[in-house]
Amino acid sequence: MKVLLIAPYVSIAKVGRKNVNINREDFYPSAALLHLAAILRVNNHVPIIVDLNNSVVHSAILKSRQHYLDYCKNIIIESLNEYKPDLIGINCLFSRVFPDVLEFAKTIKLHSPQLKIAIGGIHPTSYYKEILTNCKEINYIAIGEGENSIVALAAAIQSKNENLISQIKSFAYRDEEGVVKFNKETNYIEDLDKLPMPAWDLINIKKFEMKLDNYYNPKNLQIKNKAAIFSSRACPLACNFCDMFLVMGKKHRKRSVKTIVNEIELLNKDYGINYFSFMDDQLTLNRSHIMGLCNEIIKRKLNIQFDTPNGVWINSLREEVIAKMAEAGLTHTNLAIEHGDDYLRNKVIGKNLERKKIFETANWIKKYQIMSTGSFIMGFPEETNETLSQTYEMMEELQLDTMNNNTLIPLPGTALFNQVIKDNLLLHEWKLDELWKTPMSLEQDRFLIKPYNMKMDDLYKWREKFDIQRNKYWKTNNNNPIAHEYSSHKKTYKRTSPLIFESIN
């Protein structure tokens, strides 16, 4: 079977930015496609990756002034003509790309009406019934993780046995009469080490090169691109706003240290990648695992740097962990604080995170000269001027390098969404039965929830205050040399621009 795997180009116009001609720093090769391609290949299929979210596509769109959808559709048609695939898989990780995924599916069906199309990700996992009922161009949906599903689907199509499709776990489809059928029996990969190495050889890494010389770069490496790495899957916590469990479940599953570092070493030595982003939802949950991972990087003398853009669980951090991560190459971490008000953070969100622990961890991050981002969320139903004042004051006291206060979005499938619907708190005229095609996404630029006891004018005033404060304390974390008890990571840096730091020792 030839399986064409597609990742959509993510237009920045969809995240509320007016100027599209800016330097992009968000082009990662699709981890989902790399894993799907790898497992298809070891099962004797022929995967082809068309990852459209890259700097070459971005530059071509800007240069041609062509609408990004038209440009990407042309690439897809060219790929269909060149490879003549037997099955299409399209990645739809987040809701905001679904309209584009649907457009791609329509384009493919116009070109090749008999070609079957499967999609997967958080959005189709949430709305598989609605999508299959209303979108005849889409034939199959993987519910949750996709590796086992796509292998079973390829085998069923190759054997021309429709009965095999009904046996695929965590899977939805239309039968021969057009009736939507689904099997929600979970099919998580318990042993992640059984997965093959992601198929990095099937992409051209140069297509993902970006202008990254503004990065905080303690080792003075030449950084041209980034790779997304997963050391684990899933998160056992129960934050009321998070929907990631819909795909990954709640059971935390880890790759072995050796397997992770083998991938990093391959990318570093064979592809020249020296900057990595750990995309785990729970990178530091298991202390021995993260310590072992860092020790293995150090043992192999890998000259790399890495960050944690998805945030780390503050309760899991100890000074020796932070010191070891810094020694292994950690340069920037996102602290998932969520809120400055103790009651809202712990009782409403369910974070169970003490204020003292937040400040203790922030001080360790500064001590080991790691750039810091504080991740906060505003606009909960329980929000008041007083709770937002608590967040503002915490930001002022923490003085982290950057502080993101994101607008809360009630994502379907979460406890927050159920609360908002039950209490009729949704702003604007959302049609709940049409969320599958006009989805709520994390990139909304307006508030969607009316707090119980707060005026919207006040909420927007706080939005302005937090936006101004975002980079207020963007500076070097250490102005004086520090003796490190746990690490050899001893350099001190000064700021020369908002994102560039130079060694002063």
Steps between C-alpha positions, in 0.01 A plus 500: 500500500620851417380732775526875449521681837419873504553766766327835430678832479396700807414853393596763757198701388304258715671602820392861485816648350457773242846494343569171322845606384675429828773262598343164587655293778239226515591260220554155647489185287171330588572243771167333424588440135851383584364238740221389266743466210742296710243247616352467150844429360585223747167342403609486135305800373645797312441833679549839335511812718371834372554733795377840380574687821854602413702811422531425127122490458465810717752698295345389171154611615633842599692538175217392272230682699286198430246391760665235713217251443530523121878461518475195727227340290728520198774317691255230604379451141860477379566236769194301393620501141856408591445229762153362413428401863251236613404680823518855637560596863460864607613631838241718675661536839318818607158643421612810315639302206185292444346735238823469299508123544147482362602714201791264432267201518265660245792573268623142523155355430454723195831371367464135608138421600573141602794584724430445872585773750567457871556780753602511864571738786320670788229660289392189305528296820246736659266520200536176308122445476426850373789504253421161348129585483551832326827465309471232236853574382642356823473123531675410824594656833760375746374562853796582724846368410533409134789257454314173553193628318676598178687169477175305548321724249769455236482124545119500469503711182779294348308178562175661378328364809244745639438274799853566626423872529229433761762328716737799519507638854465873571367555152196646322377454142193481275385157395387409146152641572649829619423440868761637742653218702764523770703284733611699806691215662828665603812411311782690670856390441609386843866436416621803304835334438326261263444790264766530228725803473303787342558511124725806491657380176170558317511878538738770384605666825631803310141596419451576869793736540414835659669817616563409863806712580289694750475197731649497848806297410740441792714254301523732198381225267395563143125440527314465170214266582328319783374149554203402714580212732267298724640313797156395620129515428196604705446682828329356810397841636145634476518873420144605417587676171732243336385270218822314420374188680254450215784382277764370739289380793601547862765232546851641483714285269874552458751418231823357634789740552712314246230520231449874549869586494557272200255718308662822622847370410384391154353846431803677638768299319324409174278803446686776683214584735621643830181654639213287629157567647364241740128504426397271787199591710694357796874506432605511866228289662741214574813639665724201435399501133582867435823473698598190303416673174720797582785280624493304173519821294797611711664156485488499119641855494222625274549870439134596487249738653131446569183661631162393642232705319203301631585576862633298789314387810643718774419254779733246340804729499786493751820700484712203401261429208522857372878502541534175307270621221708819470818295480348285225406808295170647625491867402131596524211354699132575530366490857134392499373723782153563353376758754617731778194453720547202733133398509454524125829323423445212742128453559359609165772392256616211718871583487582426867798732475609709797611858455821428692593225254452733203742758636749238615510347152524838327805584712669174402430569132665841535791354696588262219467772235208339318267734313155486654145539379210508741182352351177647638135485391232765548121505458375212717131504598610567859719793396472836679700820513651368821615168349657676202671742736656195670638382165636844419671528837652152465643594160649816649663302780626213282656723233543216252647574157163473330151458638221368279146551627289312252128548444308199633327287236236242611616205291239229438546189709636687802341558842518873426297461180230306685484770768475781246220328308310406817508856634445667161821704516596498132532842341406564137272277297673165494300216348599199705387255233735670251817513709638219286525741205541836678718385787611676813877505488784620717564784257174688564576871546196579713345379823245222464385470862301745712627477861234466768592818685694725266429759233644429158638854476709431808621170356621671182678767706690223678578347159673824401696514826625144460597558137716796603661295773592208272865597446539750782773303678668345197860511615794285597409278791839531667708813527757344730694174483356223715669196646289206387482206736355256254617604154793615294270741314674812639504767233337837563333699225400858427224615270595661170148492350163360609596147399880497478727442795879513491747333732685738734734245656 
